[in-house]
Amino acid sequence: MARTSRWHASPRRGESPTISSDTGEIRVPLSLFDLDAHQGDIALVLSRREAETLRDSLVEQLVAKSLTDAP
């Protein structure tokens, strides 16, 4: 069995997230890697609420990083 501690996901190049007009779900296309070896593709499916929570968390982290990097 493969060690999963080396696995990570990255946004799939050239593809953008999509939203379902029926359910409101957000689909984020991802590529899965074991270190740098591509293992496959998958979509991260989030409810609108989950997507908003993730967005807010990312903004907080980016703002905090910007403040610590400021001269």
N, CA, C and O atoms as a CHARMM CRD file, in Angstrom:
* protein
*
  284
    1    1 MET  N      0.84100  -1.18800   0.00000 PROA 1      0.00000
    2    1 MET  CA     0.00000   0.00000   0.00000 PROA 1      0.00000
    3    1 MET  C      0.88100   1.24500   0.00000 PROA 1      0.00000
    4    1 MET  O      1.89200   1.29900   0.70000 PROA 1      0.00000
    5    2 ALA  N      0.49400   2.23900  -0.78500 PROA 2      0.00000
    6    2 ALA  CA     1.26700   3.47100  -0.90400 PROA 2      0.00000
    7    2 ALA  C      1.18700   4.28700   0.38300 PROA 2      0.00000
    8    2 ALA  O      0.15900   4.31200   1.06000 PROA 2      0.00000
    9    3 ARG  N      2.28500   4.94700   0.70300 PROA 3      0.00000
   10    3 ARG  CA     2.27800   5.86400   1.84400 PROA 3      0.00000
   11    3 ARG  C      1.53200   7.12300   1.44400 PROA 3      0.00000
   12    3 ARG  O      1.85500   7.74300   0.43100 PROA 3      0.00000
   13    4 THR  N      0.54400   7.50100   2.22500 PROA 4      0.00000
   14    4 THR  CA    -0.25000   8.68200   1.88200 PROA 4      0.00000
   15    4 THR  C      0.31200   9.96900   2.46500 PROA 4      0.00000
   16    4 THR  O     -0.16800  11.05100   2.13000 PROA 4      0.00000
   17    5 SER  N      1.32400   9.87800   3.33500 PROA 5      0.00000
   18    5 SER  CA     1.85700  11.09300   3.95100 PROA 5      0.00000
   19    5 SER  C      2.57800  11.97200   2.93500 PROA 5      0.00000
   20    5 SER  O      2.83500  13.14500   3.20500 PROA 5      0.00000
   21    6 ARG  N      2.90400  11.42400   1.78100 PROA 6      0.00000
   22    6 ARG  CA     3.59100  12.20300   0.74300 PROA 6      0.00000
   23    6 ARG  C      2.61200  12.77300  -0.27400 PROA 6      0.00000
   24    6 ARG  O      3.01900  13.51000  -1.17200 PROA 6      0.00000
   25    7 TRP  N      1.34600  12.45000  -0.15100 PROA 7      0.00000
   26    7 TRP  CA     0.35000  12.87500  -1.12700 PROA 7      0.00000
   27    7 TRP  C     -0.07800  14.31300  -0.88700 PROA 7      0.00000
   28    7 TRP  O     -0.11800  14.78500   0.24900 PROA 7      0.00000
   29    8 HSD  N     -0.39400  14.99100  -1.96700 PROA 8      0.00000
   30    8 HSD  CA    -0.98200  16.33100  -1.87600 PROA 8      0.00000
   31    8 HSD  C     -1.84400  16.57500  -3.10900 PROA 8      0.00000
   32    8 HSD  O     -1.76100  15.84700  -4.09800 PROA 8      0.00000
   33    9 ALA  N     -2.66100  17.59800  -3.03300 PROA 9      0.00000
   34    9 ALA  CA    -3.53600  17.97500  -4.13900 PROA 9      0.00000
   35    9 ALA  C     -3.21500  19.40500  -4.54500 PROA 9      0.00000
   36    9 ALA  O     -2.87300  20.24500  -3.71300 PROA 9      0.00000
   37   10 SER  N     -3.33000  19.66000  -5.82700 PROA 10     0.00000
   38   10 SER  CA    -3.12700  20.99900  -6.37100 PROA 10     0.00000
   39   10 SER  C     -4.26600  21.30900  -7.33100 PROA 10     0.00000
   40   10 SER  O     -4.82200  20.40100  -7.94900 PROA 10     0.00000
   41   11 PRO  N     -4.61700  22.58600  -7.46100 PROA 11     0.00000
   42   11 PRO  CA    -5.63700  22.92800  -8.45200 PROA 11     0.00000
   43   11 PRO  C     -5.19900  22.43400  -9.83400 PROA 11     0.00000
   44   11 PRO  O     -4.03000  22.54800 -10.20100 PROA 11     0.00000
   45   12 ARG  N     -6.14200  21.89100 -10.58500 PROA 12     0.00000
   46   12 ARG  CA    -5.83900  21.37600 -11.92300 PROA 12     0.00000
   47   12 ARG  C     -5.56100  22.55300 -12.85500 PROA 12     0.00000
   48   12 ARG  O     -6.36600  23.47900 -12.95300 PROA 12     0.00000
   49   13 ARG  N     -4.42900  22.51000 -13.53200 PROA 13     0.00000
   50   13 ARG  CA    -4.01500  23.59400 -14.42700 PROA 13     0.00000
   51   13 ARG  C     -5.02900  23.80800 -15.54800 PROA 13     0.00000
   52   13 ARG  O     -5.53000  22.86400 -16.15700 PROA 13     0.00000
   53   14 GLY  N     -5.30600  25.07200 -15.79200 PROA 14     0.00000
   54   14 GLY  CA    -6.17100  25.43600 -16.89200 PROA 14     0.00000
   55   14 GLY  C     -7.65400  25.22200 -16.64900 PROA 14     0.00000
   56   14 GLY  O     -8.46200  25.43200 -17.55400 PROA 14     0.00000
   57   15 GLU  N     -8.03000  24.80700 -15.44100 PROA 15     0.00000
   58   15 GLU  CA    -9.44400  24.58600 -15.13000 PROA 15     0.00000
   59   15 GLU  C     -9.85100  25.45000 -13.94000 PROA 15     0.00000
   60   15 GLU  O     -9.07100  25.66100 -13.01200 PROA 15     0.00000
   61   16 SER  N    -11.05500  25.93200 -13.98500 PROA 16     0.00000
   62   16 SER  CA   -11.58000  26.79300 -12.92400 PROA 16     0.00000
   63   16 SER  C    -12.68700  26.07100 -12.16400 PROA 16     0.00000
   64   16 SER  O    -13.32800  25.17000 -12.70500 PROA 16     0.00000
   65   17 PRO  N    -12.91000  26.46000 -10.92300 PROA 17     0.00000
   66   17 PRO  CA   -14.04900  25.90400 -10.19000 PROA 17     0.00000
   67   17 PRO  C    -15.35300  26.21900 -10.91400 PROA 17     0.00000
   68   17 PRO  O    -15.46000  27.21800 -11.62500 PROA 17     0.00000
   69   18 THR  N    -16.33200  25.35800 -10.72200 PROA 18     0.00000
   70   18 THR  CA   -17.65800  25.56300 -11.30900 PROA 18     0.00000
   71   18 THR  C    -18.69900  25.47500 -10.20900 PROA 18     0.00000
   72   18 THR  O    -18.45600  24.90400  -9.14700 PROA 18     0.00000
   73   19 ILE  N    -19.85900  26.04900 -10.48000 PROA 19     0.00000
   74   19 ILE  CA   -20.96200  25.99600  -9.52100 PROA 19     0.00000
   75   19 ILE  C    -22.16200  25.36300 -10.21300 PROA 19     0.00000
   76   19 ILE  O    -22.44100  25.64100 -11.37900 PROA 19     0.00000
   77   20 SER  N    -22.86500  24.51400  -9.48000 PROA 20     0.00000
   78   20 SER  CA   -24.08000  23.89200  -9.98800 PROA 20     0.00000
   79   20 SER  C    -25.25200  24.83500  -9.75400 PROA 20     0.00000
   80   20 SER  O    -25.50500  25.24700  -8.62200 PROA 20     0.00000
   81   21 SER  N    -25.95600  25.17100 -10.80700 PROA 21     0.00000
   82   21 SER  CA   -27.11400  26.05600 -10.64600 PROA 21     0.00000
   83   21 SER  C    -28.26200  25.33400  -9.94500 PROA 21     0.00000
   84   21 SER  O    -29.14800  25.97500  -9.38100 PROA 21     0.00000
   85   22 ASP  N    -28.24800  23.99000  -9.98000 PROA 22     0.00000
   86   22 ASP  CA   -29.30400  23.21400  -9.32100 PROA 22     0.00000
   87   22 ASP  C    -29.09300  23.10800  -7.81200 PROA 22     0.00000
   88   22 ASP  O    -30.02000  23.33600  -7.03400 PROA 22     0.00000
   89   23 THR  N    -27.87500  22.76300  -7.40200 PROA 23     0.00000
   90   23 THR  CA   -27.61100  22.47000  -5.98600 PROA 23     0.00000
   91   23 THR  C    -26.82400  23.55900  -5.26500 PROA 23     0.00000
   92   23 THR  O    -26.83100  23.62000  -4.03500 PROA 23     0.00000
   93   24 GLY  N    -26.14300  24.42000  -6.02600 PROA 24     0.00000
   94   24 GLY  CA   -25.28300  25.43600  -5.42000 PROA 24     0.00000
   95   24 GLY  C    -23.91200  24.90100  -5.05100 PROA 24     0.00000
   96   24 GLY  O    -23.08200  25.64200  -4.52500 PROA 24     0.00000
   97   25 GLU  N    -23.65900  23.60300  -5.32200 PROA 25     0.00000
   98   25 GLU  CA   -22.36100  23.01900  -4.99700 PROA 25     0.00000
   99   25 GLU  C    -21.26000  23.64300  -5.85800 PROA 25     0.00000
  100   25 GLU  O    -21.45800  23.96100  -7.03000 PROA 25     0.00000
  101   26 ILE  N    -20.11300  23.80000  -5.23900 PROA 26     0.00000
  102   26 ILE  CA   -18.92200  24.29000  -5.92900 PROA 26     0.00000
  103   26 ILE  C    -18.02500  23.08100  -6.16700 PROA 26     0.00000
  104   26 ILE  O    -17.76100  22.31500  -5.24000 PROA 26     0.00000
  105   27 ARG  N    -17.55400  22.90200  -7.39500 PROA 27     0.00000
  106   27 ARG  CA   -16.63500  21.81200  -7.73400 PROA 27     0.00000
  107   27 ARG  C    -15.28400  22.42100  -8.09300 PROA 27     0.00000
  108   27 ARG  O    -15.17300  23.21900  -9.02400 PROA 27     0.00000
  109   28 VAL  N    -14.26200  22.03000  -7.34000 PROA 28     0.00000
  110   28 VAL  CA   -12.91000  22.51800  -7.56600 PROA 28     0.00000
  111   28 VAL  C    -12.10400  21.37200  -8.16600 PROA 28     0.00000
  112   28 VAL  O    -11.86400  20.37200  -7.48900 PROA 28     0.00000
  113   29 PRO  N    -11.67400  21.50100  -9.44200 PROA 29     0.00000
  114   29 PRO  CA   -10.90400  20.42500 -10.05700 PROA 29     0.00000
  115   29 PRO  C     -9.49000  20.36200  -9.47800 PROA 29     0.00000
  116   29 PRO  O     -8.76900  21.36000  -9.46900 PROA 29     0.00000
  117   30 LEU  N     -9.10400  19.18100  -8.99800 PROA 30     0.00000
  118   30 LEU  CA    -7.80100  18.97800  -8.37300 PROA 30     0.00000
  119   30 LEU  C     -7.03800  17.85300  -9.06000 PROA 30     0.00000
  120   30 LEU  O     -7.62800  16.92600  -9.61500 PROA 30     0.00000
  121   31 SER  N     -5.72500  17.95400  -9.01100 PROA 31     0.00000
  122   31 SER  CA    -4.83900  16.86400  -9.40600 PROA 31     0.00000
  123   31 SER  C     -4.19300  16.32200  -8.14100 PROA 31     0.00000
  124   31 SER  O     -3.79800  17.08900  -7.26300 PROA 31     0.00000
  125   32 LEU  N     -4.08600  15.00700  -8.04700 PROA 32     0.00000
  126   32 LEU  CA    -3.48300  14.34400  -6.88800 PROA 32     0.00000
  127   32 LEU  C     -2.07000  13.90400  -7.22600 PROA 32     0.00000
  128   32 LEU  O     -1.81700  13.38400  -8.31300 PROA 32     0.00000
  129   33 PHE  N     -1.14800  14.11600  -6.28800 PROA 33     0.00000
  130   33 PHE  CA     0.25300  13.77700  -6.49900 PROA 33     0.00000
  131   33 PHE  C      0.80200  12.98400  -5.32500 PROA 33     0.00000
  132   33 PHE  O      0.42700  13.21800  -4.17600 PROA 33     0.00000
  133   34 ASP  N      1.69000  12.04700  -5.61800 PROA 34     0.00000
  134   34 ASP  CA     2.53000  11.38700  -4.62200 PROA 34     0.00000
  135   34 ASP  C      3.90300  11.98300  -4.84300 PROA 34     0.00000
  136   34 ASP  O      4.58800  11.64100  -5.80700 PROA 34     0.00000
  137   35 LEU  N      4.30700  12.87700  -3.94800 PROA 35     0.00000
  138   35 LEU  CA     5.45300  13.76800  -4.17400 PROA 35     0.00000
  139   35 LEU  C      5.18400  14.52300  -5.46700 PROA 35     0.00000
  140   35 LEU  O      4.24600  15.31900  -5.51500 PROA 35     0.00000
  141   36 ASP  N      5.96200  14.30800  -6.50900 PROA 36     0.00000
  142   36 ASP  CA     5.73900  15.02100  -7.76700 PROA 36     0.00000
  143   36 ASP  C      5.17100  14.12100  -8.85600 PROA 36     0.00000
  144   36 ASP  O      5.09800  14.53500 -10.01300 PROA 36     0.00000
  145   37 ALA  N      4.77300  12.91300  -8.51900 PROA 37     0.00000
  146   37 ALA  CA     4.22400  11.98000  -9.51000 PROA 37     0.00000
  147   37 ALA  C      2.69700  12.08200  -9.53600 PROA 37     0.00000
  148   37 ALA  O      2.02500  11.81800  -8.53800 PROA 37     0.00000
  149   38 HSD  N      2.16800  12.46900 -10.69300 PROA 38     0.00000
  150   38 HSD  CA     0.71900  12.61300 -10.84800 PROA 38     0.00000
  151   38 HSD  C      0.03800  11.26700 -10.65800 PROA 38     0.00000
  152   38 HSD  O      0.43100  10.27900 -11.27900 PROA 38     0.00000
  153   39 GLN  N     -0.98300  11.21900  -9.80100 PROA 39     0.00000
  154   39 GLN  CA    -1.68600   9.98100  -9.49800 PROA 39     0.00000
  155   39 GLN  C     -3.11800   9.96400 -10.02000 PROA 39     0.00000
  156   39 GLN  O     -3.74200   8.90500 -10.07400 PROA 39     0.00000
  157   40 GLY  N     -3.64300  11.12000 -10.40200 PROA 40     0.00000
  158   40 GLY  CA    -5.01100  11.16900 -10.90300 PROA 40     0.00000
  159   40 GLY  C     -5.63800  12.51500 -10.64000 PROA 40     0.00000
  160   40 GLY  O     -5.02800  13.41300 -10.06000 PROA 40     0.00000
  161   41 ASP  N     -6.86800  12.62800 -11.08100 PROA 41     0.00000
  162   41 ASP  CA    -7.62600  13.86500 -10.92900 PROA 41     0.00000
  163   41 ASP  C     -8.91800  13.57700 -10.17800 PROA 41     0.00000
  164   41 ASP  O     -9.46100  12.47300 -10.23900 PROA 41     0.00000
  165   42 ILE  N     -9.39300  14.58700  -9.47500 PROA 42     0.00000
  166   42 ILE  CA   -10.62400  14.46300  -8.69700 PROA 42     0.00000
  167   42 ILE  C    -11.20500  15.86000  -8.52200 PROA 42     0.00000
  168   42 ILE  O    -10.49200  16.85300  -8.66600 PROA 42     0.00000
  169   43 ALA  N    -12.47500  15.93800  -8.21700 PROA 43     0.00000
  170   43 ALA  CA   -13.09900  17.22600  -7.91600 PROA 43     0.00000
  171   43 ALA  C    -13.39800  17.29700  -6.42200 PROA 43     0.00000
  172   43 ALA  O    -13.96700  16.36800  -5.84800 PROA 43     0.00000
  173   44 LEU  N    -13.01400  18.39600  -5.80600 PROA 44     0.00000
  174   44 LEU  CA   -13.41400  18.68700  -4.43200 PROA 44     0.00000
  175   44 LEU  C    -14.79300  19.32100  -4.52600 PROA 44     0.00000
  176   44 LEU  O    -14.95100  20.37100  -5.14900 PROA 44     0.00000
  177   45 VAL  N    -15.78700  18.69900  -3.91700 PROA 45     0.00000
  178   45 VAL  CA   -17.16100  19.19400  -3.99200 PROA 45     0.00000
  179   45 VAL  C    -17.52300  19.80700  -2.64000 PROA 45     0.00000
  180   45 VAL  O    -17.47300  19.14500  -1.60400 PROA 45     0.00000
  181   46 LEU  N    -17.88800  21.08800  -2.67900 PROA 46     0.00000
  182   46 LEU  CA   -18.21500  21.83200  -1.46700 PROA 46     0.00000
  183   46 LEU  C    -19.61400  22.42600  -1.58800 PROA 46     0.00000
  184   46 LEU  O    -20.03600  22.85100  -2.66300 PROA 46     0.00000
  185   47 SER  N    -20.32100  22.44400  -0.46400 PROA 47     0.00000
  186   47 SER  CA   -21.56800  23.20600  -0.44600 PROA 47     0.00000
  187   47 SER  C    -21.19300  24.68500  -0.51900 PROA 47     0.00000
  188   47 SER  O    -20.04000  25.05300  -0.29800 PROA 47     0.00000
  189   48 ARG  N    -22.15900  25.51000  -0.82300 PROA 48     0.00000
  190   48 ARG  CA   -21.88500  26.94900  -0.86800 PROA 48     0.00000
  191   48 ARG  C    -21.35000  27.43600   0.47800 PROA 48     0.00000
  192   48 ARG  O    -20.41000  28.23000   0.53100 PROA 48     0.00000
  193   49 ARG  N    -21.95000  26.96000   1.55100 PROA 49     0.00000
  194   49 ARG  CA   -21.51400  27.35700   2.89900 PROA 49     0.00000
  195   49 ARG  C    -20.07200  26.91900   3.16400 PROA 49     0.00000
  196   49 ARG  O    -19.27600  27.68800   3.70300 PROA 49     0.00000
  197   50 GLU  N    -19.73900  25.68600   2.78600 PROA 50     0.00000
  198   50 GLU  CA   -18.36300  25.20000   2.96300 PROA 50     0.00000
  199   50 GLU  C    -17.38600  26.02600   2.13500 PROA 50     0.00000
  200   50 GLU  O    -16.29600  26.35200   2.60500 PROA 50     0.00000
  201   51 ALA  N    -17.76700  26.36500   0.90900 PROA 51     0.00000
  202   51 ALA  CA   -16.90200  27.16800   0.04500 PROA 51     0.00000
  203   51 ALA  C    -16.67300  28.55200   0.64400 PROA 51     0.00000
  204   51 ALA  O    -15.55700  29.06900   0.60900 PROA 51     0.00000
  205   52 GLU  N    -17.72100  29.14700   1.18900 PROA 52     0.00000
  206   52 GLU  CA   -17.59200  30.46900   1.81500 PROA 52     0.00000
  207   52 GLU  C    -16.68800  30.41000   3.04100 PROA 52     0.00000
  208   52 GLU  O    -15.87300  31.30600   3.26000 PROA 52     0.00000
  209   53 THR  N    -16.83300  29.35900   3.83700 PROA 53     0.00000
  210   53 THR  CA   -15.98700  29.19000   5.02600 PROA 53     0.00000
  211   53 THR  C    -14.52800  29.02200   4.62700 PROA 53     0.00000
  212   53 THR  O    -13.63900  29.60900   5.24400 PROA 53     0.00000
  213   54 LEU  N    -14.28300  28.22000   3.59600 PROA 54     0.00000
  214   54 LEU  CA   -12.91600  28.01900   3.10600 PROA 54     0.00000
  215   54 LEU  C    -12.34800  29.32700   2.57800 PROA 54     0.00000
  216   54 LEU  O    -11.20700  29.67300   2.88100 PROA 54     0.00000
  217   55 ARG  N    -13.13200  30.05800   1.79100 PROA 55     0.00000
  218   55 ARG  CA   -12.68400  31.35200   1.26300 PROA 55     0.00000
  219   55 ARG  C    -12.29400  32.29800   2.39800 PROA 55     0.00000
  220   55 ARG  O    -11.23700  32.92800   2.35600 PROA 55     0.00000
  221   56 ASP  N    -13.15600  32.39300   3.40900 PROA 56     0.00000
  222   56 ASP  CA   -12.88400  33.29600   4.52800 PROA 56     0.00000
  223   56 ASP  C    -11.60700  32.90600   5.25900 PROA 56     0.00000
  224   56 ASP  O    -10.82300  33.76900   5.65500 PROA 56     0.00000
  225   57 SER  N    -11.40200  31.60700   5.43500 PROA 57     0.00000
  226   57 SER  CA   -10.19600  31.11500   6.10200 PROA 57     0.00000
  227   57 SER  C     -8.94100  31.43700   5.28600 PROA 57     0.00000
  228   57 SER  O     -7.91800  31.83600   5.84200 PROA 57     0.00000
  229   58 LEU  N     -9.02700  31.26100   3.97700 PROA 58     0.00000
  230   58 LEU  CA    -7.88700  31.57000   3.10900 PROA 58     0.00000
  231   58 LEU  C     -7.57000  33.05800   3.13200 PROA 58     0.00000
  232   58 LEU  O     -6.40300  33.44700   3.18600 PROA 58     0.00000
  233   59 VAL  N     -8.60500  33.89200   3.09200 PROA 59     0.00000
  234   59 VAL  CA    -8.38500  35.33800   3.14000 PROA 59     0.00000
  235   59 VAL  C     -7.70400  35.71900   4.45100 PROA 59     0.00000
  236   59 VAL  O     -6.76700  36.51700   4.45200 PROA 59     0.00000
  237   60 GLU  N     -8.16500  35.15700   5.56000 PROA 60     0.00000
  238   60 GLU  CA    -7.53900  35.44400   6.85900 PROA 60     0.00000
  239   60 GLU  C     -6.05900  35.08300   6.84300 PROA 60     0.00000
  240   60 GLU  O     -5.22100  35.86100   7.29900 PROA 60     0.00000
  241   61 GLN  N     -5.74100  33.91300   6.32200 PROA 61     0.00000
  242   61 GLN  CA    -4.34900  33.46700   6.27400 PROA 61     0.00000
  243   61 GLN  C     -3.50600  34.36400   5.36600 PROA 61     0.00000
  244   61 GLN  O     -2.37100  34.70000   5.70500 PROA 61     0.00000
  245   62 LEU  N     -4.05600  34.74900   4.22000 PROA 62     0.00000
  246   62 LEU  CA    -3.31100  35.59700   3.28600 PROA 62     0.00000
  247   62 LEU  C     -3.09500  36.99000   3.86000 PROA 62     0.00000
  248   62 LEU  O     -2.02400  37.57100   3.68800 PROA 62     0.00000
  249   63 VAL  N     -4.10100  37.53100   4.54000 PROA 63     0.00000
  250   63 VAL  CA    -3.96300  38.85700   5.15000 PROA 63     0.00000
  251   63 VAL  C     -2.93500  38.80000   6.27200 PROA 63     0.00000
  252   63 VAL  O     -2.08000  39.67900   6.37700 PROA 63     0.00000
  253   64 ALA  N     -3.01400  37.77500   7.10700 PROA 64     0.00000
  254   64 ALA  CA    -2.05200  37.62500   8.21200 PROA 64     0.00000
  255   64 ALA  C     -0.63500  37.51600   7.67400 PROA 64     0.00000
  256   64 ALA  O      0.29000  38.11300   8.22600 PROA 64     0.00000
  257   65 LYS  N     -0.46100  36.75700   6.60500 PROA 65     0.00000
  258   65 LYS  CA     0.86200  36.60000   5.99800 PROA 65     0.00000
  259   65 LYS  C      1.34600  37.92100   5.45500 PROA 65     0.00000
  260   65 LYS  O      2.51500  38.27000   5.62000 PROA 65     0.00000
  261   66 SER  N      0.45000  38.67700   4.79700 PROA 66     0.00000
  262   66 SER  CA     0.82700  39.98400   4.24800 PROA 66     0.00000
  263   66 SER  C      1.27900  40.93000   5.34800 PROA 66     0.00000
  264   66 SER  O      2.23400  41.68600   5.17000 PROA 66     0.00000
  265   67 LEU  N      0.59200  40.88700   6.48800 PROA 67     0.00000
  266   67 LEU  CA     0.93900  41.77400   7.59900 PROA 67     0.00000
  267   67 LEU  C      2.29600  41.40900   8.20100 PROA 67     0.00000
  268   67 LEU  O      3.05900  42.29400   8.58500 PROA 67     0.00000
  269   68 THR  N      2.59900  40.11600   8.28500 PROA 68     0.00000
  270   68 THR  CA     3.88900  39.71000   8.85900 PROA 68     0.00000
  271   68 THR  C      5.02900  39.95300   7.88200 PROA 68     0.00000
  272   68 THR  O      6.18300  40.06700   8.29400 PROA 68     0.00000
  273   69 ASP  N      4.71700  40.03500   6.58100 PROA 69     0.00000
  274   69 ASP  CA     5.75000  40.30300   5.57700 PROA 69     0.00000
  275   69 ASP  C      5.98000  41.79300   5.34800 PROA 69     0.00000
  276   69 ASP  O      6.95900  42.18100   4.71000 PROA 69     0.00000
  277   70 ALA  N      5.08600  42.62100   5.86400 PROA 70     0.00000
  278   70 ALA  CA     5.18800  44.07000   5.63000 PROA 70     0.00000
  279   70 ALA  C      6.43600  44.61100   6.30900 PROA 70     0.00000
  280   70 ALA  O      6.81300  44.16400   7.39200 PROA 70     0.00000
  281   71 PRO  N      7.08500  45.60000   5.64300 PROA 71     0.00000
  282   71 PRO  CA     8.31300  46.19300   6.22900 PROA 71     0.00000
  283   71 PRO  C      8.02600  47.02200   7.45700 PROA 71     0.00000
  284   71 PRO  O      8.94600  47.57900   8.05500 PROA 71     0.00000
